[in-house]
Amino acid sequence: MNKYTQLSCKERVVIYNGKKNGLSIREIAVSIGRSQSTVSRELKRNSDFIGYLYPEKAQQVTDKRKARHGTKISRNPSLVRNTLSKN
């Protein structure tokens, strides 16, 4: 089973250019080696009323969304206790 990884800024640039050039989601997905659902989800999450955001802006939105949740350790009290007891 492959481990899921976040899209990189380079991949977002390819998605942006693909949309700008009128490529289908399938064609974009093949070009970056990702599934169609990943590209579709990216376009849905990082689009506004004008269209897909510039890659840098899409990356900023993603980073902000990710930071909002905090770390896995900070969300779980037993992990916090374990981490503190080891230090």
N, C-alpha and C positions, 0 to 999 in steps of 0.2 A: 504494500500500500504506500502510495506517495504521500509525503508530508505536504500539507498546504502551506503555501508561502504568499505573502502579500505581493501585490503588483508593485513593480519598481517604477521609478519615475521614467525610466527609458521605455518601459512597456506602455506607460500612459501616453508618452509622446507618439508611439506607434499607433495607439488607438485613436488619438486626436487626429493625426495625419490621415489615417484610414477613413475616419468619418468625414474629414474635410474633402477627401478625394472620392467620396461616394462608394467606398467599399462596403460590402455586407459584413454583418457581425461574424459570419462563418469565415470569410476571407481574412478578417482582422485576427480572429482567433488562431487560424492556421499560421499566420505570419509571426505570431509571438509564442506559439506552442502552448496555448492555453485552451480550455474548453469554451464553447460558445456561451455557456451560462455564466462563466466568469466575466467575459467581455460584456455581456448583456447587463449583468449586475452592476458592473463598474459604470456603464453608461447611465443606468437608472439612478444610481446613488449620487453621481457627480455631474448631473445635468441641471440646468436651470431653464427658465422659460426661453432663453435664447438657444440653448443647446449644450453640448458637452463643454465643460470648463477647460480652460487652458491646463496643460499637464501640471504645472507648478501649483496652480490654485487647487486642482483636484488632490494633489499630494498634501497640501496644507489642510484641506477639509478632512481628509482621511486621518492625518496625524492628530488633529483636534478631536475627532470622534473617538479615536483610539485612546487618547490621553484622558478623556472624560471618565473612562471606566477604571482607571488606576491599574496597579499591578495585581497579579493573581494572589500574591502573598498579602497585600494590603486589604483585599476583599475577604479573606478567610481568617478569622480570629485564631484558630488552632495553628495555622501556618505562622502567624505573627508570633505567637507564644514560642513555637519551636525555634524560630529564627532568633528571637531574643535570648532564649535559654542557651543557645550554642555560642553566643558572643560573650 
